[in-house]
């Protein structure tokens, strides 16, 4: 059974138009999910909005959204007033420009979607756009109204289809300066760099998502299974972590494990070795 499309419209490049559909490429729906229950009765709970001053429950028809203009000062907006700000959609995903595939920092990547033809009659035009992008090794920046908001998307060829990734706006991406401001400037020794490069080289590989497990979700599933079967729930013990005292020695030990003999020892490790021998 074909997946349900999140959006249907038209992909437009100049005068070339083809009908397309967006499908969710990544979803969290398969994760373990919980509901809140009344411990005493086992009944499921539901949420209610309560007036912060009176403590009384506010019925749905009396609930409105509000913007906080100041401390305890709110501007109420009716649904019709909010709807006036929603842009009209002509269901057109219009390509503004073609760019190099690595021109956009992946910090701006939001959510990926599969983009495919929604009508067999548009398959030829779709293939023409896809193959042209492959030949030129480019991605496309496009814009459309998606889920009631104007969104910018990065479109890239992928196999027989296209991947369309919604992009964060510039104001949504925080500057790295504040996060990195306390990192001290350090001069690293040549041997340190050499050992680090060796460790990185021996650990090099390819990204395979199948190798990475959601251990937390798997552990939750096991807890639920044990509860159903009436078994005792065993807590997961965290791995013991050693303290790194000497960075140089830690690098040497890591390199030795990966097949590179240590060229020397620090004074501490050499002294430890003599004490063992004695």
QUINORDA-V132909 format. One record per residue. N is the residue number from 0. RES is the residue in three letters. PSI is psi in radians with two decimals (NA if undefined). OMEGA is omega in radians with two decimals (* if undefined). Layout:
# QUINORDA-V132909
{{N | RES | PSI | OMEGA} {N | RES | PSI | OMEGA}}
This chain:
# QUINORDA-V132909
{{0 | UNK | 2.27 | -3.10} {1 | UNK | 2.48 | 3.13} {2 | UNK | 2.76 | 3.13} {3 | UNK | 2.31 | -3.12} {4 | UNK | 2.44 | 3.06} {5 | UNK | -0.44 | -3.06} {6 | UNK | 2.47 | 3.05} {7 | UNK | 2.45 | -3.13} {8 | UNK | -2.53 | -3.08} {9 | UNK | 2.31 | 3.03} {10 | UNK | 2.18 | -3.01} {11 | UNK | 2.20 | 3.03} {12 | UNK | 1.84 | -3.06} {13 | UNK | -2.10 | 3.13} {14 | UNK | -0.07 | -3.12} {15 | UNK | 2.14 | -3.09} {16 | UNK | 2.41 | 3.05} {17 | UNK | 2.49 | 3.13} {18 | UNK | 2.30 | -3.09} {19 | UNK | 2.91 | 3.08} {20 | UNK | 2.55 | 3.07} {21 | UNK | 2.35 | 3.11} {22 | UNK | 2.45 | 3.13} {23 | UNK | 2.24 | 3.14} {24 | UNK | -0.43 | 3.13} {25 | UNK | 2.34 | -3.09} {26 | UNK | 2.61 | 3.09} {27 | UNK | 0.21 | -3.04} {28 | UNK | -0.35 | -3.13} {29 | UNK | -0.05 | 3.11} {30 | UNK | 2.71 | 3.06} {31 | UNK | 2.28 | -3.14} {32 | UNK | 2.58 | -3.12} {33 | UNK | 2.71 | 2.98} {34 | UNK | 2.68 | 3.07} {35 | UNK | 2.33 | -3.10} {36 | UNK | 2.78 | 2.97} {37 | UNK | 2.03 | -3.08} {38 | UNK | -0.63 | -3.06} {39 | UNK | -0.72 | -3.06} {40 | UNK | -0.38 | -3.06} {41 | UNK | 0.07 | -3.14} {42 | UNK | 2.60 | 3.13} {43 | UNK | 2.48 | 3.13} {44 | UNK | 2.69 | 3.01} {45 | UNK | 2.67 | -3.06} {46 | UNK | 2.59 | 3.05} {47 | UNK | 2.53 | 3.07} {48 | UNK | 2.25 | -3.07} {49 | UNK | 2.38 | 3.09} {50 | UNK | 2.22 | -3.06} {51 | UNK | -0.37 | -3.13} {52 | UNK | -0.84 | -3.08} {53 | UNK | -0.41 | -3.11} {54 | UNK | 0.06 | -3.12} {55 | UNK | 2.60 | 3.11} {56 | UNK | 2.35 | 3.13} {57 | UNK | 2.14 | -3.12} {58 | UNK | 2.73 | -3.04} {59 | UNK | -0.72 | -3.09} {60 | UNK | -0.28 | 3.13} {61 | UNK | 0.09 | -3.13} {62 | UNK | 2.27 | 3.06} {63 | UNK | 2.74 | 3.09} {64 | UNK | 2.61 | -3.12} {65 | UNK | 2.56 | 3.10} {66 | UNK | 2.28 | -3.12} {67 | UNK | 1.80 | -3.13} {68 | UNK | -0.43 | 3.13} {69 | UNK | -3.11 | -3.12} {70 | UNK | 2.07 | -3.11} {71 | UNK | 0.45 | 3.12} {72 | UNK | 1.88 | -3.04} {73 | UNK | 2.50 | 3.04} {74 | UNK | 2.02 | -3.11} {75 | UNK | 2.41 | 3.13} {76 | UNK | 2.17 | 3.09} {77 | UNK | 2.72 | 3.12} {78 | UNK | -0.62 | -3.14} {79 | UNK | -0.63 | 3.14} {80 | UNK | -0.65 | 3.10} {81 | UNK | -0.69 | 3.14} {82 | UNK | -0.50 | -3.13} {83 | UNK | -0.39 | -3.13} {84 | UNK | -0.19 | -3.12} {85 | UNK | 2.16 | -3.10} {86 | UNK | 2.58 | 3.07} {87 | UNK | 2.48 | -3.12} {88 | UNK | 2.27 | 3.03} {89 | UNK | 0.19 | 3.10} {90 | UNK | 0.61 | 3.12} {91 | UNK | 2.17 | 3.05} {92 | UNK | 1.61 | -3.00} {93 | UNK | 2.21 | 3.14} {94 | UNK | 2.14 | 3.14} {95 | UNK | -0.66 | -3.07} {96 | UNK | 2.70 | 3.00} {97 | UNK | 2.33 | -3.08} {98 | UNK | 2.91 | 3.05} {99 | UNK | 2.52 | -3.04} {100 | UNK | -0.52 | -3.11} {101 | UNK | 0.32 | -3.11} {102 | UNK | -0.38 | -3.10} {103 | UNK | 2.22 | 3.08} {104 | UNK | 2.33 | -3.09} {105 | UNK | -0.09 | 2.99} {106 | UNK | -0.42 | -3.11} {107 | UNK | -0.14 | -3.13} {108 | UNK | 2.32 | -3.13} {109 | UNK | -1.43 | -3.06} {110 | UNK | 2.33 | -3.11} {111 | UNK | 2.55 | 3.07} {112 | UNK | 2.62 | 2.97} {113 | UNK | 2.34 | 3.12} {114 | UNK | 2.11 | -3.05} {115 | UNK | 2.80 | 3.09} {116 | UNK | 2.43 | 3.12} {117 | UNK | -0.06 | -3.11} {118 | UNK | 2.28 | 3.13} {119 | UNK | -0.50 | -3.13} {120 | UNK | -0.33 | -3.13} {121 | UNK | 0.05 | -3.07} {122 | UNK | -0.65 | -3.10} {123 | UNK | -0.80 | 3.11} {124 | UNK | -0.67 | 3.11} {125 | UNK | -0.81 | -3.13} {126 | UNK | -0.63 | 3.14} {127 | UNK | -0.76 | 3.11} {128 | UNK | -0.80 | -3.12} {129 | UNK | -0.87 | -3.09} {130 | UNK | -0.59 | 3.08} {131 | UNK | -0.69 | 3.11} {132 | UNK | -0.68 | 3.10} {133 | UNK | -0.76 | -3.10} {134 | UNK | -0.68 | -3.12} {135 | UNK | -0.08 | -3.14} {136 | UNK | 0.93 | -3.12} {137 | UNK | 2.85 | 2.99} {138 | UNK | 2.88 | -3.12} {139 | UNK | 2.45 | 3.03} {140 | UNK | 2.16 | -3.08} {141 | UNK | 2.91 | -3.11} {142 | UNK | 2.47 | 3.06} {143 | UNK | 2.98 | 3.01} {144 | UNK | 2.04 | -3.09} {145 | UNK | 2.10 | -3.12} {146 | UNK | 0.83 | 3.02} {147 | UNK | 0.21 | 3.09} {148 | UNK | 2.58 | 3.03} {149 | UNK | 2.13 | -3.12} {150 | UNK | 2.51 | 3.01} {151 | UNK | 2.37 | -3.12} {152 | UNK | 2.53 | 3.01} {153 | UNK | 2.14 | -3.09} {154 | UNK | 2.24 | -3.13} {155 | UNK | 2.50 | 3.09} {156 | UNK | 2.49 | 3.13} {157 | UNK | 1.83 | -3.12} {158 | UNK | -2.19 | 3.14} {159 | UNK | -0.06 | -3.09} {160 | UNK | -2.76 | 3.12} {161 | UNK | 2.61 | 3.02} {162 | UNK | 2.18 | 3.10} {163 | UNK | 2.04 | -3.11} {164 | UNK | 2.13 | 3.07} {165 | UNK | 2.52 | -3.08} {166 | UNK | 2.50 | 3.03} {167 | UNK | 2.59 | 3.03} {168 | UNK | 2.79 | -3.11} {169 | UNK | -0.68 | -3.11} {170 | UNK | -0.27 | -3.14} {171 | UNK | -0.35 | -3.12} {172 | UNK | 2.05 | -3.10} {173 | UNK | 2.62 | 3.12} {174 | UNK | 2.51 | 3.13} {175 | UNK | -0.25 | -3.05} {176 | UNK | -0.77 | -3.11} {177 | UNK | -0.71 | -3.12} {178 | UNK | -0.60 | -3.05} {179 | UNK | 0.01 | -3.00} {180 | UNK | -0.49 | -3.09} {181 | UNK | 0.06 | 3.13} {182 | UNK | 2.09 | -3.10} {183 | UNK | 2.66 | 3.06} {184 | UNK | 2.12 | -3.08} {185 | UNK | 2.57 | 3.03} {186 | UNK | 2.09 | -3.09} {187 | UNK | 2.48 | -3.14} {188 | UNK | 2.68 | -3.13} {189 | UNK | -0.76 | -3.11} {190 | UNK | -0.62 | 3.11} {191 | UNK | -0.84 | 3.14} {192 | UNK | -0.70 | -3.13} {193 | UNK | -0.76 | 3.13} {194 | UNK | -0.71 | 3.12} {195 | UNK | -0.73 | 3.12} {196 | UNK | -0.65 | 3.13} {197 | UNK | -0.76 | 3.14} {198 | UNK | -0.77 | -3.14} {199 | UNK | -0.71 | -3.13} {200 | UNK | -0.76 | -3.10} {201 | UNK | -0.37 | 3.13} {202 | UNK | 0.05 | -3.09} {203 | UNK | 2.59 | -3.12} {204 | UNK | -2.80 | 3.11} {205 | UNK | 2.59 | 3.13} {206 | UNK | 2.14 | 3.08} {207 | UNK | 1.80 | -3.06} {208 | UNK | -0.40 | -3.13} {209 | UNK | -0.36 | -3.12} {210 | UNK | -0.26 | -3.07} {211 | UNK | 2.14 | -3.10} {212 | UNK | 2.54 | 3.02} {213 | UNK | 1.52 | -3.03} {214 | UNK | -0.59 | 3.13} {215 | UNK | -0.80 | -3.14} {216 | UNK | -0.70 | 3.13} {217 | UNK | -0.68 | 3.12} {218 | UNK | -0.68 | 3.09} {219 | UNK | -0.73 | 3.12} {220 | UNK | -0.68 | 3.13} {221 | UNK | -0.66 | 3.09} {222 | UNK | -0.79 | 3.12} {223 | UNK | -0.76 | -3.14} {224 | UNK | -0.77 | 3.14} {225 | UNK | -0.66 | 3.14} {226 | UNK | -0.75 | 3.13} {227 | UNK | -0.71 | -3.08} {228 | UNK | -0.08 | 3.12} {229 | UNK | 0.33 | 3.13} {230 | UNK | 2.80 | 3.10} {231 | UNK | 2.36 | -3.14} {232 | UNK | 2.13 | -3.13} {233 | UNK | 2.15 | 3.12} {234 | UNK | 2.52 | 3.13} {235 | UNK | 2.20 | -3.14} {236 | UNK | 2.27 | 3.11} {237 | UNK | 2.66 | 3.11} {238 | UNK | 2.44 | 3.11} {239 | UNK | 2.35 | -3.14} {240 | UNK | 2.25 | 3.11} {241 | UNK | 2.69 | 3.11} {242 | UNK | 2.25 | 3.10} {243 | UNK | 1.94 | -3.12} {244 | UNK | -0.81 | -3.10} {245 | UNK | 1.92 | -3.08} {246 | UNK | -0.74 | -3.12} {247 | UNK | -0.74 | -3.14} {248 | UNK | -0.67 | 3.11} {249 | UNK | -0.72 | 3.10} {250 | UNK | -0.74 | -3.14} {251 | UNK | -0.75 | -3.14} {252 | UNK | -0.73 | 3.11} {253 | UNK | -0.74 | -3.13} {254 | UNK | -0.68 | 3.13} {255 | UNK | -0.67 | 3.10} {256 | UNK | -0.54 | -3.10} {257 | UNK | 0.23 | 2.99} {258 | UNK | 0.14 | 3.10} {259 | UNK | 2.08 | -3.12} {260 | UNK | 2.46 | 3.11} {261 | UNK | 2.37 | -3.07} {262 | UNK | -0.29 | -3.12} {263 | UNK | 3.08 | 3.14} {264 | UNK | 2.67 | 3.03} {265 | UNK | 2.89 | -3.13} {266 | UNK | -0.67 | -3.13} {267 | UNK | -0.86 | -3.07} {268 | UNK | -0.61 | 3.13} {269 | UNK | -0.74 | 3.12} {270 | UNK | -0.69 | 3.12} {271 | UNK | -0.71 | -3.12} {272 | UNK | -0.71 | 3.13} {273 | UNK | -0.67 | -3.13} {274 | UNK | -0.68 | 3.11} {275 | UNK | -0.80 | -3.09} {276 | UNK | -0.60 | -3.13} {277 | UNK | NA | *}}
